[in-house]
Amino acid sequence: MSELIKININNKVAILTIDNPPVNVLSSIVARSLLEAFSEMEKDTDVRSIILTGAGQKAFMAGADIKEFPTWLGRDDMVEHVTLNHQLFQYIERLSKPTIAMLNGLTLGGGCELALSCDFRIAEEHVRIGLPEINLGIFPGGGGTQRLPKLIGIPKAKELMFFGDSISAKEALSIGLVNKVISSGSGMDTAVQMAIKLAEKSLNSIKNIKDSMEHGYEQSFNAGIQRETDLFCKTFHHEDAYEGINAFMEKRKPVF
């Protein structure tokens, strides 16, 4: 695996750190390395939750590697580069284990889209978040036009993408773009506490919740309810359900 992605595992929590100075841009190499890292963590039975962050305090990820853009202009095969990012973001979004993006600096463009693919987003106070692609004469092409409206609504999503301005962590919290805002330097502590708590939950249940929610977004309400029903019944036959229900009856903490 590339040295651009650092992995640290402790207490069943994996911390993936993007280390591509100076601002951790999403180059093709970083995208492939992240895909490999997340794939390894999904297979690792010692890992039950994952935190994604950027090295340093300057940037979580300041977007795509703009230096690569000139090589894309006018090329028919540029779809391959775009598809790689979609493959990465969709893989993270559909991962069977819970993911937390710990935003510790600039979270722009592809960095924002990467964060959107995670289940939760924690932002430190100094963070700026935005989708500035419009200023380059292009637009968010890593799922931003799809995931952001679902998260914060169409009007606000249009405002962020049409104007291309970044917003503060506080404003991001007010519109539901992030789950928590933490004082600068303390974000990882909060993320780890959250990840440890998630690691104690049933991964089977988390996987099925994600599956049901994703299906509901893409299908009609009735189709979503049917999927929820199927997964709920399936979950009741899983060993985690037996453990969770018996633990409740026995007044003890379940061990999944």
C-alpha positions as CSV (number, residue, x, y, z in Angstrom):
1,M,0.0,0.0,0.0
2,S,1.2,3.6,-0.7
3,E,2.8,5.5,2.1
4,L,0.2,8.2,1.4
5,I,-2.2,6.4,3.6
6,K,-1.2,5.6,7.3
7,I,-3.2,3.0,9.2
8,N,-3.4,2.7,13.0
9,I,-5.5,0.1,14.7
10,N,-6.4,0.1,18.4
11,N,-9.5,-0.9,20.4
12,K,-11.1,-2.3,17.3
13,V,-10.9,1.1,15.7
14,A,-8.9,1.8,12.5
15,I,-7.6,5.3,11.9
16,L,-6.8,6.0,8.3
17,T,-4.7,9.2,7.8
18,I,-4.3,10.8,4.4
19,D,-0.7,12.0,4.3
20,N,-0.2,13.7,1.0
21,P,1.4,17.1,1.8
22,P,0.9,20.0,1.7
23,V,-2.9,19.7,1.6
24,N,-3.7,16.0,1.2
25,V,-5.2,16.3,-2.3
26,L,-7.1,13.5,-3.9
27,S,-4.7,12.3,-6.6
28,S,-5.3,9.1,-8.5
29,I,-2.7,7.4,-6.4
30,V,-4.4,8.5,-3.2
31,A,-7.8,7.3,-4.5
32,R,-6.4,3.9,-5.3
33,S,-4.6,3.7,-2.0
34,L,-7.7,4.7,0.0
35,L,-9.8,2.0,-1.9
36,E,-7.2,-0.6,-1.0
37,A,-7.0,0.6,2.7
38,F,-10.8,0.5,3.1
39,S,-11.0,-2.9,1.5
40,E,-8.4,-4.2,3.9
41,M,-10.2,-2.7,6.9
42,E,-13.5,-4.2,5.9
43,K,-11.9,-7.7,5.7
44,D,-10.0,-7.3,9.0
45,T,-12.1,-9.0,11.7
46,D,-10.2,-7.0,14.4
47,V,-11.6,-3.7,13.0
48,R,-15.2,-2.8,13.8
49,S,-15.3,1.0,13.0
50,I,-13.1,3.3,10.9
51,I,-12.0,6.9,11.3
52,L,-10.7,8.8,8.2
53,T,-8.7,12.0,8.6
54,G,-5.9,14.1,7.1
55,A,-2.4,14.5,8.3
56,G,-1.6,17.8,10.1
57,Q,-4.1,20.6,11.0
58,K,-4.1,22.4,7.6
59,A,-6.4,20.1,5.6
60,F,-8.5,17.1,5.8
61,M,-8.4,17.1,2.0
62,A,-8.3,20.3,-0.1
63,G,-9.9,18.7,-3.1
64,A,-8.7,16.9,-6.2
65,D,-5.2,17.2,-7.6
66,I,-5.7,20.2,-10.0
67,K,-2.3,19.5,-11.5
68,E,-3.8,16.4,-13.0
69,F,-6.7,18.4,-14.7
70,P,-4.8,19.7,-17.7
71,T,-4.1,16.1,-18.7
72,W,-7.8,15.4,-18.7
73,L,-8.8,18.3,-21.0
74,G,-10.2,17.0,-24.3
75,R,-9.5,13.4,-23.6
76,D,-12.2,10.8,-24.2
77,D,-10.8,8.5,-21.5
78,M,-11.1,11.0,-18.6
79,V,-14.2,9.0,-17.5
80,E,-11.7,6.4,-16.1
81,H,-10.4,9.0,-13.6
82,V,-13.9,10.1,-12.6
83,T,-15.1,6.5,-12.3
84,L,-12.2,5.7,-9.9
85,N,-13.4,8.4,-7.5
86,H,-17.0,7.2,-7.7
87,Q,-15.8,3.6,-7.1
88,L,-14.0,4.8,-3.9
89,F,-16.8,6.9,-2.6
90,Q,-19.5,4.3,-3.2
91,Y,-17.3,1.6,-1.6
92,I,-17.0,3.8,1.6
93,E,-20.7,4.6,1.5
94,R,-21.7,1.0,1.3
95,L,-19.1,-0.4,3.7
96,S,-20.4,-2.8,6.2
97,K,-18.6,-1.1,9.0
98,P,-19.4,2.4,10.4
99,T,-17.2,5.3,9.2
100,I,-16.4,8.7,10.7
101,A,-14.7,11.5,8.8
102,M,-12.7,13.6,11.2
103,L,-12.3,17.0,9.5
104,N,-9.2,18.7,10.8
105,G,-8.7,21.4,8.2
106,L,-9.7,22.5,4.7
107,T,-12.4,20.1,3.3
108,L,-13.0,21.3,-0.2
109,G,-14.2,19.8,-3.5
110,G,-13.3,16.1,-3.7
111,G,-12.4,16.3,0.1
112,C,-16.0,17.4,0.8
113,E,-17.3,14.6,-1.5
114,L,-15.1,12.1,0.3
115,A,-16.5,13.2,3.7
116,L,-20.0,12.9,2.4
117,S,-19.4,9.3,1.7
118,C,-18.8,8.6,5.4
119,D,-21.5,7.8,7.8
120,F,-20.6,10.7,10.2
121,R,-18.6,13.9,10.0
122,I,-16.9,15.6,12.9
123,A,-15.4,19.1,12.2
124,E,-12.9,21.0,14.3
125,E,-13.7,24.7,14.8
126,H,-11.2,26.0,12.3
127,V,-12.4,23.9,9.4
128,R,-13.7,25.4,6.2
129,I,-16.0,23.2,3.9
130,G,-17.0,23.8,0.4
131,L,-17.4,22.8,-3.2
132,P,-15.5,25.4,-5.3
133,E,-15.5,23.6,-8.6
134,I,-17.7,26.2,-10.2
135,N,-14.8,28.6,-10.0
136,L,-12.8,26.4,-12.3
137,G,-15.7,26.3,-14.9
138,I,-16.6,22.7,-13.9
139,F,-18.8,21.2,-11.1
140,P,-18.6,18.6,-8.4
141,G,-18.1,15.3,-10.2
142,G,-17.5,12.9,-7.3
143,G,-21.1,12.4,-6.2
144,G,-21.5,15.9,-4.7
145,T,-24.6,16.7,-6.8
146,Q,-26.2,13.5,-5.5
147,R,-25.2,13.1,-1.9
148,L,-25.2,16.8,-0.8
149,P,-28.9,17.5,-1.6
150,K,-30.0,14.3,0.2
151,L,-28.1,15.5,3.3
152,I,-28.9,19.2,3.4
153,G,-31.7,19.8,0.9
154,I,-31.7,21.1,-2.7
155,P,-31.8,24.9,-2.0
156,K,-28.8,24.9,0.3
157,A,-26.9,22.4,-1.8
158,K,-27.4,24.7,-4.9
159,E,-26.2,27.7,-2.9
160,L,-22.9,25.9,-2.0
161,M,-22.3,24.5,-5.5
162,F,-23.5,27.5,-7.6
163,F,-21.5,30.1,-5.7
164,G,-18.5,27.9,-4.8
165,D,-17.9,29.6,-1.4
166,S,-16.7,27.7,1.6
167,I,-18.5,27.8,4.9
168,S,-17.4,27.5,8.5
169,A,-17.7,24.4,10.7
170,K,-20.4,26.2,12.7
171,E,-22.5,26.9,9.6
172,A,-21.9,23.4,8.4
173,L,-23.4,22.1,11.7
174,S,-26.4,24.4,11.4
175,I,-27.4,23.0,8.0
176,G,-26.7,19.4,8.9
177,L,-23.5,19.0,6.8
178,V,-21.6,17.8,9.9
179,N,-22.7,16.0,13.0
180,K,-20.5,17.7,15.6
181,V,-18.1,20.7,15.9
182,I,-15.2,20.2,18.3
183,S,-12.5,22.6,19.5
184,S,-9.4,22.5,17.3
185,G,-7.0,19.8,18.3
186,S,-9.7,17.7,20.1
187,G,-11.6,16.3,17.1
188,M,-9.7,13.0,17.1
189,D,-10.5,12.3,20.8
190,T,-14.2,12.8,20.1
191,A,-14.0,10.6,16.9
192,V,-12.2,7.8,18.8
193,Q,-14.8,7.8,21.6
194,M,-17.5,7.7,19.0
195,A,-15.8,4.9,17.1
196,I,-15.3,2.8,20.2
197,K,-18.9,3.1,21.1
198,L,-19.9,2.1,17.5
199,A,-17.5,-0.8,17.7
200,E,-19.6,-2.3,20.5
201,K,-22.8,-2.3,18.4
202,S,-24.0,-5.1,16.1
203,L,-22.2,-4.8,12.7
204,N,-24.9,-6.9,11.2
205,S,-27.6,-4.4,12.3
206,I,-25.5,-1.4,11.1
207,K,-25.0,-3.0,7.7
208,N,-28.7,-3.6,7.3
209,I,-29.6,-0.1,8.5
210,K,-27.3,1.3,5.8
211,D,-28.7,-1.1,3.2
212,S,-32.3,-0.2,4.1
213,M,-31.7,3.6,4.1
214,E,-29.8,3.5,0.8
215,H,-32.6,1.5,-0.8
216,G,-35.2,4.0,0.5
217,Y,-33.3,6.9,-1.1
218,E,-33.2,5.2,-4.5
219,Q,-36.7,3.6,-4.6
220,S,-40.3,4.5,-3.8
221,F,-41.5,4.7,-0.2
222,N,-43.3,1.4,-0.6
223,A,-40.3,-0.3,-2.1
224,G,-38.2,1.1,0.8
225,I,-40.6,-0.3,3.4
226,Q,-40.5,-3.7,1.7
227,R,-36.7,-3.7,1.8
228,E,-36.8,-2.6,5.5
229,T,-39.3,-5.4,6.3
230,D,-37.1,-8.1,4.5
231,L,-34.0,-6.9,6.3
232,F,-35.7,-6.6,9.7
233,C,-36.9,-10.2,9.5
234,K,-33.5,-11.4,8.3
235,T,-31.8,-9.5,11.2
236,F,-34.0,-11.4,13.7
237,H,-32.5,-14.7,12.6
238,H,-28.9,-13.4,13.1
239,E,-26.9,-14.4,16.2
240,D,-26.6,-10.8,17.2
241,A,-30.3,-10.6,17.7
242,Y,-30.2,-13.6,20.0
243,E,-27.3,-12.0,22.0
244,G,-28.9,-8.6,22.2
245,I,-32.3,-9.7,23.3
246,N,-31.0,-12.3,25.8
247,A,-28.6,-9.7,27.2
248,F,-31.5,-7.3,27.8
249,M,-33.6,-10.0,29.5
250,E,-30.6,-10.9,31.7
251,K,-29.8,-7.2,32.4
252,R,-26.3,-7.3,31.1
253,K,-24.3,-5.6,28.3
254,P,-24.5,-7.5,25.0
255,V,-21.3,-8.7,23.4
256,F,-21.6,-8.7,19.6
